[in-house]
C-alpha cells in the first residue's frame, strides 16, 4: 500500500525486540516507524553481498511471535525486495520476502547494544535524545522537538 510516498509493512519480531524498539522510540521522542527506518539505514548498507546474509538467516530462524506494523519511506521499502531476493537465494523464506527482509534487518539491528543504538539515533538526528529525553509537542500545527537535560 503506497500513500504519500510511504509503504506499510508488517514485520515479525520477538517481544523483547518490540519492547526495545518502543523504548528507543520513546527515548528518542519519535515513533516506532521512524526509529525502525533509522536502524535500517544503519544496517542495510552492511548487507551488500551474499556473504552478509548468514546473520540475517540466523535471525530469521529465531521465533518472532509479535507483529509490528511499520510505515517506511518508499525509497527505503524499495531496497527490501532486493534483500529479500538475496535471502531466498541463500535459503531464506520464499514468501513475503520484503517483510522477511525487513524483519531480519530490523532484528539484526536491534541485536546491537542498547546504548550504542541510542547513541547512533542521537548522532543521526544531531544529538537529539543523546543525553536527555526528546519531547515532541505540537505548537500551532508545527512539530517542535525539545531536549531535556
N, C-alpha and C positions, 0 to 999 in steps of 0.2 A: 504494500500500500504506500503510495507516494503522495505526500501532502506538503506543499510549500518547500520542496527540496529535502524532506525528511522521510525516512523509511522506518516502519515499525517492525521489530523482530522480537520474538520471544526466545529466551535462552534458558538453559537448564544449568543451575549451579547448586552447590551444596549450601546448607543452611548457614554454616559458618562464613562462607564466602559472601552470601547475601547480607549477613549482618555486617561484615567488614565493608562491603560496598556502601551500605546505608550509613555507617559511621563515617566513612571518608566523605560522603556527600554532605552529611550534617556538619562535619568539622570544616569543610571547605566552603560551606554556605551555598552549595549548588544542589542540583538534583542528581539522581542516580544515573540517568542517561548521560548527562554531561561528564560525570566522573568516569563512566564506562568509556566514553569516546576518548577522553584524555588518556586513559590506560591503553586503549587500542592504539592510539597514535604513538605510544611509547614502545609497545611490544611488537606490532606488525612489521616495522622495518627490520627487526631482528630475525624475522621468519621468511627471508627472501629466497631460500633454496630448499630442495627436498630433504637435505640432511637435517634441517632445523625442525622438521615435522615430528620427529620422535617424541620430544617433550609434549607436543600437542596431543599425540595419540595416547601417551601415558595419562594425561589429564582427563581425556575423554573416557578412559577405562574406569575411572573412579565414579562411584554413584553420585548423581546430581538430582536430588528429589524436588528441588524448588524451581518454579518457573518465574522468571522475571521478564517483563516487557520493557524494551528499551526503544527510544527514538534516536536514530542515527542520521547525521547529515548524509545525503545521497552519495557524495564522493567517498566517504568512509565505507558506507554499505557496499559500494561498487567494488571494493577490494576483497570483500568476504567470499564471493563465489570463486575467485582465483585461488584463495587459500583453501577453500572447500574442495576444489578440484585436486589440489595437491594432496589433501588429506585422503581423498578417495583413491588416488593413485598409489598411496603408500599404506593402504589397508584400513582407512577410516570408514565411517558410515557413508553409505551411498545416498541416503535420503536426507533431505533437509541440510544440504552441505553448507549453505550460508549460515544457518543457525548453529550448526555444529561447529563451524569455524569460529563464529563469534563466541560461542560458549567456551571453546578450547582456548582461544586467545585471551579472553577475559579472565578465565580461571588461571591461566598461566601467569598473567599479570598480578592477580590477587594472591598468588602463592608467594609473592615477594614479602620482604619485611615491611610491616605496617608503617614504621617511622619513615622508611625510605619512600614508600608510596606517597605518604602525606607530604614529604619534602618535595617530591617530584611534582605533585599537583601545585604546591605553593610556587615553585620555580616557574612552572608553565604559565601561571597567572600573575606573575610579577610580585611574588611574595605574599599574596593574599592567603591568609589562613596558616602561614608557617608558624607564627609564634602565638597566635591567638585564634579566636573564632571569628569567622566571617559571618556577618548577618546581613541578609538582604531585606530591604524594605522598599515598598513602592511609594514614591512621593510624586504626586501629580502625574501618575501613569508612567514614570520613568524609574527603572530599577536602579537602586543605589547600593553599593557594597561598602560596608564599614568593617574595619578590623579592630577588634577589642584586644587590648594587650593582656 
